[in-house]
Amino acid sequence: MASLPLCRSPSSLLPSWPHRPVSASFHPKSPSSPVAAHVSVQDPPPQDPAPPADSGPNGTSPGSNTRYLWVNPNSPRAAGVVRARAGSGRRSRLASAAAALGACEPDEAAVAAALEAAFPEPPSEQDAVIVLNTAAAARPETAALALRWFLANAGVRRKVILYNVVLKLLRKKRRWSETDALWGEMLRDGVQPDNATFSTVISCARACGLPSKAVEWFEKMPEFGCSPDMLTYSAVIDAYGRAGNAEAALRLYDRARAEKWQLDPVICSTVIKIHSTTGNFDGALNVFEEMKAAGVKPNLVVYNTMLDAMGRAMRPWVVKTIHREMVDQQVQPSKATYSCLLHAYTRARYGEDAMAVYRLMKDEAMDIDVVHYNMLLSMCADIGYVDDAEEIFRDMKASMDSRSKPDSWSYSSMVTLYSSTANVLGAEGILNEMVGAGFKPNIFVLTSLIRCYGKAGRTDDVVRSFDMLEELGISPDDRFCGCLLSVAGNTPAEELGKVINCIERSNAQLGAVVKLLVDRSASSESFREAASELLSNARGVVKMPYCNCLMDLCVNLNQMEKACALLDAAQQLGIYANIQTRTQTQWSLHLRGLSVGAARTTLHVWMNDLYTALQNGGEGLPPLLGIHTGQGKNTYSDRGLAAMFEAHLKELDAPFHEAPDKAGWFLTTSVAAKHWLETKKASELVAV
């Protein structure tokens, strides 16, 4: 082979060397070179002939872009060049085969033709693995067809390896039906599955949302002599959890701990979620701490799972700690992270923290859907964050995303917000916006509206809103009736009949009880019997609200005897439990959760019991007497029960004083209480 050098090579100055019939080529290392260098170890070193007539000034041919270099065939460099050329050729052949396989239709004949053209000689097992990995990833429907051809034509020592390659490709594409079919074909072919086979199929079933199938395959492993490894256990623990078999998942986790397996974030996240789902929030927290102690670094999924669990557990202080740890570990939060934080803080009514998360999401231009907006609005309505709620509602209306626009629940929360502050204009304005947006007022909106009118003393508007309920064809529910009862407790006596009429139209039995309460000629015993029957038939969630509102009405109408009769009936039915507690050192009255009227009635009865104990000369009073009112906002009023009760105690000239170190507690000594009780007339303490 003759060649013309573009420039003189140092090797051309050497004498000729013996050579072997081997040739190789390589590209120069310099990417800036415009020509390709062909290396020959077959031809002798070329001589320097005279340049042809049409050569360039440097001895180059105008139409040539190639130069040839000779390499000593006995040098290590020559062997490396030969191997590189052979490897490059093999890679090129395999790439061409993969491209042809990926381009052909999923037909057995077409696949066979493409592979026969690419492999005139039988391919190796490694060739088959490379082609399947490359081509079938783009066209998984051809994977099984190509697998059959390779099994028949390639030099395959372990068929299970090729089956595992295709199974992994099907898992990546989440093709469960094809995976199941290939398993059956594998068994018919007499191929014994190995651990990798089971691990792949189990994780495929889990990825396809078929946890029961994953468990089924896990339980098949002993039949084929396979023992699960850590990857398989990790997948199966998750599968058991998703399939609802928490007991089996926890057994495997306990085994992993006992045998000191290397835990991973997938296992821990699954077990945390199982504990959270079953309500074992302490167990979830223990797993989280155990994994860190074992050196397993929590990832984003684990952190999000823990945030969700502690949010469900109503432990916002733990949520804050975990979030701070997440930030310190530089784990980048996701939208799911912010969703968990919002859920935890809004449920616990951590207003400042929830609003901080919301504004952070706004700053990062993160999508906020109507569900998250409504969580925030509901929280604001409950804790009276008027300005924040108005900001959120404006953001919802200004959003360009249809998923963020206000819905019926959003309007309902805004009406509730304005109702809690007796802002009639605000509530009516939102109601008009709601109707204008195409939403009809629901039972929640009308309940809040009636409460708003009741607080504002607009009885006629209460009746008008009640009539709207009938016009819309909405049936009053227990919550609505309770709202009417609450309004009745604050209605002047001259207008009370209008509200009682609405109550009677909503619930005839409740209306009859209220009429007996108002009727001063009706006996306390008849009222007690009617109230007992009503409360016995009522749903559990409304028993206490009904009692609270009825006692408010009794106190407002100065019907203390009926209030005491109602309290006795409620205690007989177990509605008020553990109101009084006694120890050797302290007797306590627990009023938290009661309305103002119910609290005053309970105090009245308790003082009567104390007075009776002194008069009968029985057991002496303990050193300390206490009244617990709680310190939060009262459900049945705009103020906290503690503030209102403190004023009532001053009216009675009772010697109870707010405890400086126990919020919501009023305490006195037995000496002071005895002196006060003895100076009071029995008629002021004992119900008539």
C-alpha positions as CSV (number, residue, x, y, z in Angstrom):
1,M,0.0,0.0,0.0
2,A,1.6,3.3,-1.1
3,S,0.9,6.5,0.7
4,L,2.0,10.1,0.4
5,P,2.9,11.9,3.6
6,L,1.7,15.4,4.2
7,C,4.7,16.0,6.3
8,R,7.8,14.0,7.1
9,S,7.4,11.7,10.1
10,P,10.3,10.9,12.4
11,S,9.7,7.3,11.7
12,S,10.4,7.9,8.0
13,L,14.0,8.7,8.9
14,L,14.5,5.2,10.3
15,P,15.4,2.1,8.3
16,S,12.7,-0.3,7.3
17,W,11.5,-2.7,10.0
18,P,10.0,-6.1,9.5
19,H,6.2,-5.9,9.6
20,R,3.2,-8.0,10.2
21,P,0.0,-7.9,8.1
22,V,-2.0,-5.9,10.7
23,S,-3.4,-2.4,10.1
24,A,-5.1,0.1,12.4
25,S,-6.2,3.7,12.3
26,F,-6.7,6.4,14.8
27,H,-7.7,10.0,15.0
28,P,-5.2,12.6,16.1
29,K,-5.5,13.9,19.7
30,S,-5.5,17.5,18.6
31,P,-9.1,18.4,17.9
32,S,-7.9,21.4,15.9
33,S,-6.3,19.3,13.2
34,P,-8.4,19.4,10.0
35,V,-7.1,16.1,8.7
36,A,-7.4,12.5,9.8
37,A,-4.2,10.4,10.3
38,H,-4.2,6.8,9.1
39,V,-1.6,4.6,10.8
40,S,-0.3,1.6,9.1
41,V,1.7,-1.2,10.6
42,Q,1.5,-3.2,7.5
43,D,3.3,-1.1,4.9
44,P,6.9,-0.1,5.1
45,P,7.8,3.5,6.0
46,P,6.9,5.6,3.0
47,Q,9.6,7.5,1.1
48,D,9.4,11.1,0.3
49,P,8.4,11.3,-3.4
50,A,8.3,14.6,-5.3
51,P,5.1,16.4,-4.9
52,P,2.7,16.1,-7.8
53,A,2.1,18.9,-10.2
54,D,-1.2,19.8,-8.6
55,S,0.1,19.8,-5.0
56,G,-0.2,22.8,-2.8
57,P,2.7,24.9,-1.6
58,N,3.3,22.6,1.4
59,G,3.2,19.5,-0.6
60,T,-0.5,18.7,0.1
61,S,-3.0,17.7,-2.5
62,P,-5.9,20.1,-2.8
63,G,-8.4,17.3,-2.7
64,S,-6.8,15.3,0.1
65,N,-7.5,15.6,3.8
66,T,-5.7,12.4,4.9
67,R,-2.2,11.7,6.1
68,Y,-0.7,8.3,6.9
69,L,1.7,7.4,9.8
70,W,3.6,4.2,10.3
71,V,3.8,2.6,13.7
72,N,6.3,0.0,14.7
73,P,4.3,-3.3,14.8
74,N,6.4,-4.7,17.6
75,S,5.8,-1.7,20.0
76,P,3.1,-1.7,22.7
77,R,1.6,1.2,21.0
78,A,0.8,-0.9,17.9
79,A,-1.1,-3.5,20.1
80,G,-3.1,-0.8,21.8
81,V,-4.1,0.7,18.4
82,V,-5.2,-2.6,17.2
83,R,-7.3,-3.2,20.3
84,A,-8.8,0.2,20.1
85,R,-9.8,-0.3,16.5
86,A,-11.3,-3.7,17.3
87,G,-13.3,-2.3,20.3
88,S,-14.4,0.7,18.2
89,G,-15.7,-1.7,15.5
90,R,-17.5,-3.8,18.0
91,R,-19.2,-0.8,19.6
92,S,-20.1,0.5,16.2
93,R,-21.6,-2.9,15.3
94,L,-23.6,-3.1,18.5
95,A,-24.9,0.5,18.2
96,S,-26.0,-0.3,14.7
97,A,-27.8,-3.4,15.9
98,A,-29.5,-1.5,18.7
99,A,-30.6,1.3,16.3
100,A,-32.0,-1.2,13.8
101,L,-33.8,-3.1,16.6
102,G,-35.2,0.2,18.0
103,A,-36.5,1.3,14.5
104,C,-38.2,-1.9,13.5
105,E,-41.8,-2.8,14.2
106,P,-42.7,-5.1,17.1
107,D,-43.0,-8.1,14.8
108,E,-41.1,-11.3,15.2
109,A,-40.0,-11.5,11.6
110,A,-38.9,-7.9,11.5
111,V,-36.9,-8.2,14.7
112,A,-35.3,-11.4,13.5
113,A,-34.3,-9.8,10.2
114,A,-32.8,-6.8,11.9
115,L,-30.7,-8.9,14.3
116,E,-29.6,-11.3,11.6
117,A,-28.4,-8.4,9.5
118,A,-26.5,-7.0,12.5
119,F,-24.9,-10.3,13.6
120,P,-23.8,-12.4,10.7
121,E,-21.9,-14.4,13.3
122,P,-23.5,-15.6,16.6
123,P,-23.3,-12.7,19.2
124,S,-22.0,-13.2,22.7
125,E,-24.0,-13.0,25.9
126,Q,-22.5,-9.6,26.6
127,D,-23.5,-8.4,23.1
128,A,-27.1,-9.5,23.8
129,V,-27.2,-7.6,27.1
130,I,-25.8,-4.4,25.5
131,V,-28.3,-4.4,22.6
132,L,-31.3,-5.2,24.8
133,N,-30.4,-2.5,27.3
134,T,-29.9,0.1,24.5
135,A,-32.7,-0.8,22.0
136,A,-35.4,-2.1,24.1
137,A,-35.3,0.9,26.4
138,A,-36.6,3.0,23.5
139,R,-39.0,0.3,22.2
140,P,-39.9,-2.0,25.1
141,E,-42.5,-3.8,23.0
142,T,-39.7,-5.4,21.0
143,A,-37.8,-6.5,24.1
144,A,-39.4,-9.9,24.4
145,L,-39.1,-10.6,20.7
146,A,-35.4,-9.7,20.7
147,L,-34.9,-11.8,23.9
148,R,-36.2,-14.9,22.1
149,W,-33.9,-14.3,19.1
150,F,-30.8,-13.9,21.4
151,L,-31.7,-17.0,23.4
152,A,-31.9,-19.0,20.2
153,N,-28.9,-17.6,18.4
154,A,-26.4,-16.1,21.0
155,G,-23.8,-17.9,23.0
156,V,-25.7,-17.5,26.3
157,R,-24.4,-19.3,29.3
158,R,-27.0,-18.0,31.8
159,K,-30.4,-17.3,30.3
160,V,-31.6,-15.7,33.5
161,I,-29.3,-12.8,32.9
162,L,-31.1,-11.9,29.7
163,Y,-34.5,-12.3,31.3
164,N,-33.5,-10.0,34.1
165,V,-32.4,-7.4,31.7
166,V,-35.8,-7.4,29.9
167,L,-37.7,-7.5,33.2
168,K,-35.8,-4.4,34.4
169,L,-36.7,-2.6,31.2
170,L,-40.4,-3.5,31.7
171,R,-40.2,-2.3,35.3
172,K,-38.8,1.0,34.1
173,K,-41.7,1.4,31.8
174,R,-44.2,0.0,34.4
175,R,-45.5,-2.8,32.1
176,W,-46.9,-5.2,34.6
177,S,-49.0,-7.4,32.2
178,E,-45.9,-8.0,30.0
179,T,-43.8,-8.7,33.1
180,D,-46.2,-11.3,34.2
181,A,-46.3,-12.9,30.8
182,L,-42.5,-12.9,30.5
183,W,-42.4,-14.7,33.9
184,G,-44.6,-17.5,32.6
185,E,-42.4,-17.8,29.5
186,M,-39.3,-17.9,31.6
187,L,-40.7,-20.9,33.6
188,R,-41.8,-22.7,30.4
189,D,-38.3,-22.3,29.1
190,G,-37.0,-24.0,32.2
191,V,-35.0,-21.0,33.5
192,Q,-34.5,-20.8,37.2
193,P,-35.2,-17.3,38.6
194,D,-32.7,-15.8,40.9
195,N,-32.8,-13.1,43.6
196,A,-32.4,-10.3,41.0
197,T,-35.4,-11.7,39.2
198,F,-37.7,-11.6,42.2
199,S,-36.4,-8.2,43.3
200,T,-37.1,-6.8,39.9
201,V,-40.6,-8.2,39.6
202,I,-41.5,-7.2,43.2
203,S,-40.4,-3.7,42.7
204,C,-42.2,-3.6,39.3
205,A,-45.4,-4.6,41.0
206,R,-44.9,-1.9,43.7
207,A,-44.1,0.7,41.0
208,C,-47.3,-0.2,39.1
209,G,-49.4,0.3,42.2
210,L,-50.0,-3.4,42.8
211,P,-48.7,-4.0,46.3
212,S,-50.7,-7.2,46.8
213,K,-48.9,-8.7,43.7
214,A,-45.6,-7.6,45.2
215,V,-46.4,-9.5,48.4
216,E,-47.6,-12.5,46.5
217,W,-44.3,-12.7,44.6
218,F,-42.3,-12.2,47.8
219,E,-44.0,-15.2,49.3
220,K,-43.1,-17.3,46.2
221,M,-39.4,-16.9,46.8
222,P,-38.8,-20.0,49.1
223,E,-40.4,-22.2,46.4
224,F,-37.6,-21.4,44.0
225,G,-34.8,-21.5,46.7
226,C,-34.3,-17.8,46.7
227,S,-33.5,-15.8,49.9
228,P,-34.5,-12.1,50.0
229,D,-31.7,-9.6,50.2
230,M,-31.9,-6.1,51.6
231,L,-33.2,-4.6,48.4
232,T,-36.0,-7.1,48.3
233,Y,-36.9,-6.6,51.9
234,S,-37.0,-2.9,51.4
235,A,-39.4,-3.2,48.5
236,V,-41.6,-5.8,50.3
237,I,-41.8,-3.8,53.6
238,D,-43.1,-0.9,51.4
239,A,-45.5,-3.3,49.5
240,Y,-46.9,-4.7,52.8
241,G,-47.5,-1.2,54.0
242,R,-49.2,-0.2,50.8
243,A,-51.3,-3.3,50.8
244,G,-52.6,-2.5,54.2
245,N,-50.8,-5.4,56.0
246,A,-49.1,-3.2,58.6
247,E,-48.5,-6.1,60.9
248,A,-46.4,-8.0,58.3
249,A,-44.5,-4.9,57.4
250,L,-43.6,-4.2,61.0
251,R,-42.6,-7.8,61.6
252,L,-40.1,-7.5,58.7
253,Y,-38.9,-4.2,60.1
254,D,-38.4,-5.7,63.6
255,R,-36.4,-8.5,61.9
256,A,-34.2,-6.0,60.1
257,R,-33.4,-4.3,63.4
258,A,-32.8,-7.6,65.3
259,E,-30.5,-8.9,62.6
260,K,-28.8,-5.5,62.2
261,W,-29.5,-5.2,58.5
262,Q,-28.4,-2.0,56.9
263,L,-31.6,0.2,56.9
264,D,-32.3,2.6,54.1
265,P,-34.6,5.6,53.8
266,V,-37.2,3.6,51.8
267,I,-37.7,1.2,54.6
268,C,-37.8,3.9,57.3
269,S,-40.2,6.1,55.3
270,T,-42.5,3.2,54.8
271,V,-42.5,2.2,58.5
272,I,-43.0,5.8,59.5
273,K,-46.0,6.0,57.2
274,I,-47.5,2.8,58.6
275,H,-47.2,4.1,62.2
276,S,-48.8,7.4,61.1
277,T,-51.7,5.7,59.3
278,T,-52.4,3.5,62.4
279,G,-52.2,6.5,64.7
280,N,-49.0,5.4,66.4
281,F,-47.3,8.7,66.2
282,D,-44.8,8.0,68.9
283,G,-43.7,4.9,67.0
284,A,-43.2,7.1,63.9
285,L,-41.0,9.4,65.9
286,N,-39.0,6.5,67.3
287,V,-38.3,5.1,63.8
288,F,-37.1,8.6,62.7
289,E,-34.7,8.9,65.6
290,E,-33.5,5.2,65.3
291,M,-32.6,5.7,61.6
292,K,-30.5,8.7,62.4
293,A,-28.8,6.9,65.3
294,A,-28.0,4.0,62.9
295,G,-26.3,6.4,60.5
296,V,-29.0,6.5,57.9
297,K,-29.3,10.1,56.6
298,P,-33.0,11.1,56.1
299,N,-33.8,12.2,52.5
300,L,-36.6,14.4,51.3
301,V,-39.1,11.6,51.3
302,V,-38.4,10.7,54.9
303,Y,-38.6,14.3,56.0
304,N,-41.9,14.9,54.2
305,T,-43.3,11.7,55.7
306,M,-42.4,12.8,59.2
307,L,-43.8,16.3,58.7
308,D,-47.1,14.7,57.5
309,A,-47.1,12.3,60.5
310,M,-46.5,15.0,63.1
311,G,-49.1,17.2,61.4
312,R,-51.6,14.4,61.7
313,A,-50.6,14.0,65.4
314,M,-51.3,17.7,66.0
315,R,-47.7,18.3,67.2
316,P,-46.8,21.5,65.4
317,W,-43.8,22.1,67.7
318,V,-42.3,18.8,66.5
319,V,-43.0,19.8,62.9
320,K,-41.0,23.0,63.5
321,T,-38.1,21.1,64.9
322,I,-38.0,18.6,62.0
323,H,-38.3,21.5,59.4
324,R,-35.3,23.3,61.1
325,E,-33.3,20.1,61.0
326,M,-34.2,19.7,57.3
327,V,-32.9,23.2,56.5
328,D,-29.8,22.6,58.6
329,Q,-29.0,19.4,56.6
330,Q,-29.5,21.4,53.4
331,V,-32.3,19.2,52.1
332,Q,-34.1,21.2,49.4
333,P,-37.8,21.3,50.3
334,S,-40.4,20.4,47.6
335,K,-44.0,21.4,47.1
336,A,-45.0,18.4,49.2
337,T,-42.9,19.8,52.1
338,Y,-44.7,23.1,52.1
339,S,-48.0,21.3,51.8
340,C,-47.2,19.2,54.9
341,L,-46.2,22.4,56.8
342,L,-49.4,24.2,55.8
343,H,-51.5,21.2,56.8
344,A,-49.8,20.9,60.2
345,Y,-49.8,24.6,61.1
346,T,-53.4,25.3,59.9
347,R,-54.8,22.3,61.7
348,A,-53.1,23.4,64.9
349,R,-54.1,27.0,64.3
350,Y,-50.5,28.2,64.4
351,G,-51.4,31.3,62.5
352,E,-48.0,33.1,62.3
353,D,-46.2,29.9,61.2
354,A,-48.8,29.1,58.6
355,M,-48.7,32.6,57.1
356,A,-44.9,32.5,57.0
357,V,-45.0,29.3,54.9
358,Y,-47.7,30.8,52.7
359,R,-45.6,33.9,52.0
360,L,-42.5,31.8,51.3
361,M,-44.5,29.8,48.7
362,K,-45.6,33.1,47.2
363,D,-42.0,34.4,47.1
364,E,-40.9,31.3,45.3
365,A,-43.8,31.5,42.8
366,M,-45.0,28.1,43.8
367,D,-48.3,26.8,42.6
368,I,-50.9,27.0,45.4
369,D,-54.2,25.2,44.7
370,V,-57.6,25.9,46.2
371,V,-57.2,23.2,48.8
372,H,-54.2,24.9,50.4
373,Y,-56.0,28.3,50.2
374,N,-59.0,26.9,51.9
375,M,-57.0,25.4,54.7
376,L,-55.5,28.9,55.3
377,L,-58.9,30.6,55.1
378,S,-60.5,28.1,57.5
379,M,-57.7,28.7,60.0
380,C,-58.0,32.5,59.7
381,A,-61.8,32.3,60.2
382,D,-61.3,30.3,63.4
383,I,-58.6,32.5,65.0
384,G,-59.8,35.9,63.7
385,Y,-57.0,36.7,61.2
386,V,-59.1,39.1,59.2
387,D,-56.4,41.0,57.4
388,D,-54.5,37.8,56.5
389,A,-57.7,36.2,55.2
390,E,-58.5,39.2,53.1
391,E,-55.0,39.1,51.6
392,I,-55.3,35.4,50.8
393,F,-58.8,35.9,49.3
394,R,-57.5,38.7,47.0
395,D,-54.6,36.4,45.9
396,M,-57.1,33.7,45.0
397,K,-59.2,36.0,42.9
398,A,-56.1,37.5,41.2
399,S,-54.6,34.1,40.3
400,M,-54.5,33.2,36.7
401,D,-54.7,29.5,37.5
402,S,-58.2,28.1,37.5
403,R,-57.2,25.6,40.2
404,S,-56.6,28.5,42.6
405,K,-59.9,30.4,42.1
406,P,-62.3,30.6,45.1
407,D,-64.8,27.8,45.4
408,S,-67.9,27.4,47.6
409,W,-65.8,26.5,50.6
410,S,-63.6,29.6,50.2
411,Y,-66.7,31.9,50.3
412,S,-68.1,29.9,53.2
413,S,-64.9,30.5,55.2
414,M,-65.0,34.2,54.5
415,V,-68.6,34.5,55.6
416,T,-67.6,32.6,58.8
417,L,-64.7,35.0,59.3
418,Y,-66.9,38.1,59.1
419,S,-69.6,36.4,61.2
420,S,-67.2,35.8,64.1
421,T,-66.6,39.5,64.3
422,A,-70.3,40.5,63.7
423,N,-69.2,42.3,60.5
424,V,-72.6,42.3,58.8
425,L,-71.5,44.3,55.8
426,G,-68.5,42.1,55.2
427,A,-70.6,38.9,55.4
428,E,-73.3,40.3,53.1
429,G,-70.7,41.5,50.6
430,I,-69.0,38.0,50.4
431,L,-72.5,36.4,50.0
432,N,-73.2,38.7,47.1
433,E,-69.8,37.8,45.5
434,M,-70.6,34.2,46.0
435,V,-73.9,34.4,44.2
436,G,-72.3,36.5,41.4
437,A,-69.6,33.8,41.0
438,G,-72.3,31.2,40.3
439,F,-72.3,29.5,43.7
440,K,-75.5,28.9,45.8
441,P,-75.2,29.5,49.5
442,N,-75.0,26.2,51.3
443,I,-76.0,25.2,54.9
444,F,-72.6,26.3,56.2
445,V,-72.9,29.8,54.7
446,L,-76.4,30.3,56.0
447,T,-75.5,29.0,59.5
448,S,-72.6,31.6,59.7
449,L,-74.9,34.3,58.3
450,I,-77.5,33.7,61.0
451,R,-74.9,33.7,63.7
452,C,-73.6,37.0,62.4
453,Y,-77.1,38.6,62.4
454,G,-77.7,37.1,65.9
455,K,-74.5,38.7,67.3
456,A,-75.5,42.0,65.7
457,G,-79.0,41.8,67.3
458,R,-80.7,41.8,63.9
459,T,-83.5,39.3,64.6
460,D,-85.5,40.1,61.5
461,D,-82.5,39.3,59.3
462,V,-82.1,36.0,61.2
463,V,-85.7,35.1,60.2
464,R,-85.1,36.3,56.6
465,S,-82.0,34.1,56.3
466,F,-83.9,31.1,57.7
467,D,-86.6,31.7,55.0
468,M,-83.8,31.6,52.4
469,L,-82.9,28.1,53.7
470,E,-86.4,26.9,52.7
471,E,-86.3,28.7,49.4
472,L,-83.1,26.9,48.4
473,G,-84.5,23.6,49.5
474,I,-81.9,23.0,52.2
475,S,-82.9,20.9,55.2
476,P,-81.7,22.2,58.6
477,D,-79.1,20.0,60.3
478,D,-78.0,19.7,63.9
479,R,-75.4,22.3,63.5
480,F,-77.9,24.8,62.1
481,C,-80.3,24.1,65.0
482,G,-77.5,24.6,67.5
483,C,-76.8,28.0,65.9
484,L,-80.4,29.0,66.3
485,L,-80.2,28.0,69.9
486,S,-77.1,30.1,70.4
487,V,-78.8,33.1,68.7
488,A,-81.8,32.6,71.0
489,G,-79.5,32.8,74.1
490,N,-78.6,36.4,73.1
491,T,-82.0,37.6,71.8
492,P,-84.0,40.1,73.8
493,A,-87.1,38.6,75.4
494,E,-89.5,40.7,73.3
495,E,-88.1,39.2,70.0
496,L,-87.3,35.7,71.3
497,G,-90.6,34.3,69.9
498,K,-89.3,34.9,66.3
499,V,-86.2,32.8,66.9
500,I,-88.2,30.1,68.7
501,N,-90.5,29.8,65.8
502,C,-87.5,29.2,63.5
503,I,-86.2,26.5,65.9
504,E,-89.6,24.8,66.0
505,R,-89.8,24.7,62.2
506,S,-86.3,23.2,62.1
507,N,-86.7,20.6,64.8
508,A,-90.1,20.2,66.4
509,Q,-88.8,18.3,69.5
510,L,-86.1,21.0,70.2
511,G,-88.7,23.7,69.7
512,A,-91.0,22.1,72.3
513,V,-88.1,21.9,74.8
514,V,-87.3,25.6,74.3
515,K,-91.0,26.5,74.8
516,L,-91.1,24.7,78.1
517,L,-87.9,26.5,79.1
518,V,-89.4,29.9,78.3
519,D,-92.7,29.2,79.9
520,R,-92.4,30.2,83.5
521,S,-95.5,28.3,84.4
522,A,-94.0,25.0,83.2
523,S,-92.4,23.0,86.0
524,S,-88.7,22.2,86.2
525,E,-89.4,18.5,86.3
526,S,-91.5,18.6,83.1
527,F,-88.7,20.6,81.4
528,R,-86.1,18.1,82.7
529,E,-88.0,15.1,81.3
530,A,-88.4,16.7,77.9
531,A,-84.8,17.8,77.8
532,S,-83.6,14.3,78.8
533,E,-85.6,12.7,76.0
534,L,-84.3,15.2,73.5
535,L,-80.7,14.7,74.5
536,S,-81.1,10.9,74.5
537,N,-82.2,10.9,70.9
538,A,-79.6,13.5,69.7
539,R,-76.4,12.6,68.0
540,G,-73.4,12.5,70.3
541,V,-71.6,15.5,68.7
542,V,-74.5,17.8,69.4
543,K,-75.5,16.8,72.9
544,M,-73.1,19.1,74.7
545,P,-73.7,22.1,72.4
546,Y,-77.4,21.7,72.9
547,C,-76.9,21.6,76.7
548,N,-74.6,24.6,76.6
549,C,-77.0,26.8,74.6
550,L,-80.1,25.8,76.6
551,M,-78.3,26.7,79.8
552,D,-77.3,30.0,78.3
553,L,-80.9,30.7,77.6
554,C,-81.9,29.6,81.1
555,V,-79.4,32.0,82.7
556,N,-80.4,34.9,80.4
557,L,-84.0,34.4,81.4
558,N,-83.2,34.0,85.0
559,Q,-84.5,30.4,85.1
560,M,-81.7,29.0,87.4
561,E,-83.9,26.2,88.7
562,K,-84.4,24.9,85.1
563,A,-80.7,25.4,84.4
564,C,-79.8,23.2,87.4
565,A,-82.4,20.6,86.4
566,L,-80.8,20.5,82.9
567,L,-77.3,20.2,84.3
568,D,-78.4,17.2,86.4
569,A,-80.0,15.5,83.4
570,A,-76.9,16.1,81.4
571,Q,-74.7,14.5,84.1
572,Q,-77.0,11.6,84.4
573,L,-76.6,11.0,80.6
574,G,-72.8,11.3,80.8
575,I,-72.7,14.5,78.7
576,Y,-70.7,16.4,81.3
577,A,-68.1,14.0,82.8
578,N,-65.4,14.8,85.4
579,I,-66.6,18.3,86.1
580,Q,-65.6,17.9,89.7
581,T,-62.5,16.2,91.0
582,R,-61.4,15.7,94.6
583,T,-58.1,14.8,96.2
584,Q,-57.0,15.1,99.8
585,T,-55.3,18.5,99.1
586,Q,-57.6,20.1,96.5
587,W,-61.2,20.1,95.2
588,S,-61.5,21.4,91.7
589,L,-64.3,22.5,89.3
590,H,-63.5,22.0,85.6
591,L,-65.4,24.4,83.3
592,R,-63.3,24.3,80.2
593,G,-65.4,23.7,77.1
594,L,-68.6,25.0,78.8
595,S,-70.6,28.0,77.7
596,V,-70.9,31.0,80.0
597,G,-74.4,29.9,81.1
598,A,-73.3,26.3,81.7
599,A,-70.2,27.5,83.6
600,R,-72.3,29.7,85.9
601,T,-74.8,27.0,86.5
602,T,-72.1,24.5,87.3
603,L,-70.5,27.0,89.7
604,H,-73.8,27.6,91.3
605,V,-74.4,23.9,92.0
606,W,-70.8,23.4,93.2
607,M,-71.0,26.2,95.7
608,N,-74.3,24.7,96.9
609,D,-72.5,21.4,97.5
610,L,-69.8,23.1,99.4
611,Y,-72.3,25.0,101.5
612,T,-74.3,21.8,102.2
613,A,-71.1,20.1,103.3
614,L,-70.4,22.8,105.8
615,Q,-73.9,22.9,107.1
616,N,-74.1,19.1,107.7
617,G,-70.8,19.1,109.6
618,G,-69.4,16.4,107.4
619,E,-66.0,16.2,105.9
620,G,-64.0,19.3,106.0
621,L,-62.9,21.3,103.0
622,P,-59.4,20.5,101.6
623,P,-56.6,23.1,102.0
624,L,-57.1,24.3,98.4
625,L,-60.1,24.9,96.1
626,G,-59.7,25.6,92.4
627,I,-61.7,26.5,89.3
628,H,-60.3,25.7,85.9
629,T,-61.7,27.7,83.0
630,G,-58.9,27.3,80.4
631,Q,-57.2,30.2,78.7
632,G,-58.3,30.0,75.1
633,K,-61.1,31.6,73.2
634,N,-64.5,30.3,74.2
635,T,-66.5,28.6,71.4
636,Y,-69.8,30.1,72.6
637,S,-68.6,33.7,72.9
638,D,-66.1,36.3,71.5
639,R,-64.1,36.4,74.7
640,G,-62.3,33.8,76.7
641,L,-64.2,32.1,79.5
642,A,-61.5,33.1,82.0
643,A,-62.1,36.8,81.5
644,M,-65.9,36.5,81.8
645,F,-65.7,34.2,84.7
646,E,-63.4,36.5,86.6
647,A,-66.0,39.3,86.4
648,H,-68.7,36.9,87.6
649,L,-66.6,35.9,90.6
650,K,-66.1,39.5,91.5
651,E,-69.9,40.0,91.3
652,L,-70.3,37.2,93.8
653,D,-67.5,38.6,96.0
654,A,-66.0,35.1,95.9
655,P,-62.5,34.8,97.3
656,F,-61.1,33.1,94.1
657,H,-58.1,34.8,92.5
658,E,-56.3,34.0,89.2
659,A,-53.3,31.8,89.8
660,P,-50.1,33.5,88.6
661,D,-48.3,30.3,87.7
662,K,-51.3,28.3,86.4
663,A,-53.0,30.0,83.4
664,G,-56.8,29.6,83.4
665,W,-57.0,28.6,87.1
666,F,-58.7,30.5,90.0
667,L,-57.7,29.3,93.5
668,T,-58.6,30.0,97.1
669,T,-57.9,28.5,100.5
670,S,-60.4,26.5,102.5
671,V,-60.4,29.2,105.2
672,A,-61.3,32.0,102.8
673,A,-64.0,29.8,101.1
674,K,-65.5,28.8,104.5
675,H,-65.7,32.4,105.6
676,W,-67.3,33.5,102.3
677,L,-69.9,30.7,102.3
678,E,-70.9,31.3,105.9
679,T,-71.5,35.0,105.3
680,K,-73.7,34.3,102.3
681,K,-77.4,33.5,102.8
682,A,-78.5,30.1,101.8
683,S,-81.0,31.6,99.3
684,E,-78.1,33.2,97.4
685,L,-76.4,29.8,96.9
686,V,-79.1,27.2,96.9
687,A,-81.4,26.9,93.9
688,V,-85.0,27.7,94.7
